[in-house]
Amino acid sequence: MTARADLSILPGGAGAAGLGPLRFRGLGRAGDLDLDFADPDRPRLVTAVLAACAEPACGDDPIWALTLAARIGGLLAVWSAASGDDLLELRLRCPGAGCGADLEAGLPVTALVDLAREAEAAPVLELPDGLRLRRPTGADQRLWRRTPERDPEGAILATLTLAGQLPDTREARVELAEQMAEFDPLPAFAVTIRCPDCGRESTIPADLEAECLARLARVQDRLFADVDALARRYGWTDAAILDMPARRRARYLAMAEAEGGWP
């Protein structure tokens, strides 16, 4: 059997004192059924998922302190461990006028997690004019949700500024935002792909965080289905069902199906 890739992330922020590399298990324990993937507060949901699956357990605070890139990397690790997949398959649509063809892109999970590691290791963008900006964290997201602003882009940039003066024109701020996106690609991820139908090459945004959460919600749905089926068939508890190896659980499900389904 091929060894699984190391998808651990070494926290590098202020909340990482004394922490070694964080590894993330896949969803599959009884407590994971309590995760609410319908929670509209996405930063809170991401923190809940990563705190539940972090090994060793570290609590919420270090998870909030991770960069957005590292939090995405953690979600990728959780999903990869749960699904066994090493490739994140994205379904996109060509934005070309009059086209709209379905497109597919496969992203290696290991390459994406490498970007997450880099984000924790090098958290500051140094610009020639003395302006220094740090990468955003989960804690920043939480702050931004609680602080309504007429100028959200300006508020975000102000939060991330460590030294120097922010530009005061709209055009310069747009350029700065583009520099940040290039420096920190996972939170502002985009796929450049050529459409085989119209031949147009396009750069299409892809919300990796949302993609991971949607996939993990489906993993949780399958866990609920397994628990429901085996609990009705054998009377076992959630914990007893989910504590058994997935392969054994699959055998019991197959046996029950072969014997005529469920009572």
C-alpha positions in Angstrom: 0.0 0.0 0.0 1.3 3.4 -0.9 2.0 5.6 2.1 -0.2 8.7 2.4 1.4 12.0 1.8 2.3 14.1 4.8 -0.3 16.9 4.9 0.8 18.3 8.2 1.1 22.1 8.8 3.5 23.7 11.2 1.7 26.7 12.8 3.8 29.9 12.7 1.6 32.6 14.1 1.4 34.2 17.5 -1.0 31.5 18.8 1.4 28.7 17.9 3.8 28.8 20.9 4.9 25.3 21.8 2.9 23.7 19.0 4.5 21.2 16.8 3.1 20.2 13.3 -0.7 19.9 13.2 -2.0 16.8 11.4 -5.6 16.5 10.5 -7.6 13.2 10.5 -10.6 12.6 8.4 -14.2 12.9 9.6 -15.4 9.7 11.1 -15.9 9.9 14.8 -19.2 10.2 16.6 -18.5 13.8 17.7 -18.1 14.7 14.0 -21.8 14.2 13.5 -22.4 17.3 15.6 -20.6 19.6 13.2 -23.1 21.9 11.6 -22.2 22.3 8.0 -25.3 24.6 7.5 -23.8 27.2 9.9 -23.8 30.5 8.0 -20.8 31.7 10.0 -18.2 30.1 7.8 -15.1 31.1 9.8 -16.7 29.6 12.9 -17.5 26.4 11.0 -13.9 26.1 9.6 -12.5 26.5 13.1 -14.9 23.9 14.5 -13.9 21.3 11.8 -10.2 21.9 12.2 -10.3 21.9 16.0 -12.3 18.6 15.9 -9.9 16.9 13.5 -6.5 18.4 14.7 -3.9 15.9 16.0 -2.7 16.6 18.6 -5.8 18.3 19.9 -5.1 22.0 20.3 -8.3 23.8 21.0 -9.9 26.7 19.1 -7.4 29.5 19.7 -4.5 28.1 17.6 -6.9 27.3 14.8 -8.2 30.9 14.8 -4.6 32.1 14.6 -3.7 30.1 11.5 -3.5 32.0 8.2 -6.5 31.6 5.9 -4.2 29.6 3.6 -3.3 27.2 6.4 -6.9 26.8 7.3 -7.7 25.9 3.7 -4.8 23.5 3.8 -6.2 21.9 6.9 -9.6 21.5 5.3 -7.9 19.8 2.3 -6.1 17.5 4.7 -9.3 16.6 6.5 -11.1 15.9 3.2 -8.2 13.9 1.7 -8.0 11.7 4.8 -11.7 11.1 4.8 -12.1 10.4 1.1 -8.7 8.9 0.3 -8.5 11.3 -2.7 -5.2 13.0 -3.5 -6.7 15.2 -6.3 -9.3 17.9 -5.8 -11.5 17.8 -8.9 -13.2 21.2 -9.7 -16.1 21.6 -12.0 -16.1 25.0 -13.7 -17.9 26.8 -16.5 -16.4 28.7 -19.4 -17.1 32.4 -19.0 -16.7 33.0 -22.7 -19.6 34.9 -24.3 -22.1 32.4 -25.8 -20.1 29.4 -24.6 -20.7 28.3 -21.0 -19.1 24.9 -21.6 -18.5 22.6 -18.6 -14.8 22.4 -17.6 -12.9 20.3 -15.2 -9.6 20.9 -13.4 -7.7 18.5 -11.1 -5.6 20.1 -8.3 -3.1 17.9 -6.4 -3.8 18.2 -2.7 -0.1 18.0 -1.8 0.7 21.0 -4.0 -2.1 23.0 -2.4 -1.0 22.1 1.2 2.6 23.1 0.3 1.2 26.6 -0.4 -0.5 26.5 3.0 2.8 25.6 4.7 4.5 28.4 2.9 1.9 30.8 4.2 2.6 29.9 7.8 6.4 30.0 7.3 6.4 33.4 5.5 3.5 35.4 6.8 4.6 38.9 5.8 4.6 40.7 2.4 7.5 43.2 2.1 7.0 45.9 -0.5 9.7 48.2 -1.8 8.1 51.4 -0.4 8.4 50.1 3.2 4.8 48.9 3.3 4.6 45.6 5.1 1.4 43.5 5.1 0.7 40.2 6.9 -1.4 37.4 5.6 -5.0 37.4 7.0 -5.9 34.8 9.7 -9.1 33.2 10.9 -9.2 35.7 13.8 -9.1 38.5 11.2 -12.2 37.0 9.5 -14.0 36.9 12.8 -13.1 40.5 13.5 -14.3 41.7 10.0 -17.6 39.9 10.4 -18.2 41.9 13.7 -17.1 45.3 12.4 -19.3 46.7 9.7 -17.4 49.1 7.4 -18.4 51.4 4.6 -15.1 50.6 3.0 -14.5 46.9 3.7 -11.4 46.7 1.4 -9.8 49.6 3.2 -10.7 48.1 6.6 -9.1 44.7 5.6 -5.9 46.3 4.3 -5.7 48.5 7.5 -6.0 45.4 9.7 -3.2 43.7 7.9 -0.8 46.6 7.7 2.3 46.2 9.9 4.4 49.2 8.7 4.2 51.9 6.1 1.4 53.9 4.6 -1.5 52.5 2.6 -2.2 54.1 -0.8 -5.0 56.6 -0.8 -6.3 56.1 -4.3 -8.7 53.4 -5.5 -6.4 52.3 -8.3 -3.5 51.9 -6.0 -5.5 49.9 -3.6 -6.7 47.6 -6.4 -3.1 47.1 -7.4 -2.2 46.3 -3.8 -5.0 43.8 -3.5 -3.7 42.1 -6.6 -0.2 41.9 -5.1 -1.7 40.3 -1.9 -3.6 37.8 -4.0 -0.4 36.8 -5.8 1.4 36.6 -2.5 -1.4 34.6 -0.8 -3.0 32.6 -3.6 -5.1 30.0 -1.7 -7.7 32.5 -0.2 -8.0 34.1 -3.6 -7.5 31.0 -5.7 -8.1 31.0 -9.5 -7.7 28.4 -12.2 -6.3 29.3 -15.6 -7.8 26.9 -18.1 -8.4 26.7 -21.9 -11.9 25.8 -23.0 -11.8 23.0 -25.6 -15.1 24.2 -27.1 -14.4 27.9 -27.8 -10.6 27.9 -27.4 -10.7 30.8 -25.0 -8.2 30.8 -22.1 -9.8 32.1 -18.9 -8.8 32.6 -15.3 -11.8 31.4 -13.2 -12.0 32.0 -9.4 -12.4 28.9 -7.2 -13.5 29.2 -3.6 -11.4 26.3 -2.2 -12.7 26.8 1.3 -16.3 26.4 0.1 -15.3 23.4 -2.1 -13.8 21.6 0.9 -16.7 22.3 3.2 -19.2 21.1 0.6 -17.3 17.9 0.2 -17.0 17.4 4.0 -20.7 17.9 4.3 -21.2 15.0 1.9 -18.8 12.9 3.9 -20.9 13.6 7.0 -24.1 12.7 5.1 -22.6 9.3 4.3 -21.6 8.8 8.0 -25.2 9.5 9.0 -26.4 7.1 6.5 -24.1 4.3 7.7 -25.0 4.9 11.3 -28.7 4.9 10.6 -28.5 1.7 8.6 -26.4 -0.2 11.0 -28.2 1.1 14.1 -31.5 0.0 12.7 -30.2 -3.4 11.7 -28.0 -4.3 14.7 -29.0 -1.8 17.4 -25.5 -0.5 17.7 -24.7 3.0 19.0 -23.2 5.9 17.0 -19.9 5.5 18.7 -19.8 1.7 18.3 -20.4 2.0 14.6 -18.0 4.8 13.9 -15.3 3.4 16.2 -15.0 0.3 14.0 -12.6 0.4 11.0 -14.3 1.7 7.8 -13.5 -1.5 6.0 -15.3 -3.6 8.6 -18.3 -1.2 8.6 -18.5 -1.5 4.9 -18.6 -5.3 5.2 -21.5 -5.2 7.6 -23.4 -2.9 5.3 -22.7 -5.2 2.4 -23.8 -8.3 4.4 -27.0 -6.6 5.5 -27.8 -5.5 1.9 -27.2 -9.0 0.6 -29.5 -10.5 3.3 -32.4 -8.5 2.1 -31.8 -5.0 3.3 -33.1 -3.3 6.4 -35.8 -4.2 8.9 
